[in-house]
Structure formats: C-alpha cells, structure tokens
C-alpha cells in the first residue's frame, strides 16, 4: 500500500517478569512481503531459535532482522 511504513506493518511486544530477562516479540504483520529492519535495545540482545530451543547472543544492542511474510522473532535483553 502506498504510504505504508514500519509502524503499520510491525508489532513489538515487551514481556517483563520478576527475576527474568525482558523478552521482545517482533512480528512482521505484512503477509504480502518480507521486511528487513534493525532493532535496538538498551542492553545486548539474544535471539531465540525455536528449532533448537537455544538463545544465541547477538553481540551488541542492535540486531539486523529479516522477516519473511507474517513471521516473528523472539529476542531477550541480557542483564
């Protein structure tokens, strides 16, 4: 759609729990095309791989993400 931007096609949900790392669920709500963008957090990030069940350090506070249509990514802020 003309004029559509990042805010119209992306959902970021933050999950906070006592004594647990903050998690971010980032969703590409556009089911018609892939999206690529950066996510920046106040602390270094980790990425969750649902196939292996393993968290992997991104290495810094910013990660470059590529989403297929309608996909999502789970991130975790390190303490």
Buried (B, 14 or more C-beta within 10 A) or exposed (E): EEEEEEEEBBEEEEEEEEEEBBBBBBBBEBEEEEBEBEBEBEEBBBBBEEEEEEBEEBEEBEBEBEBEEEBBBBBBBBE
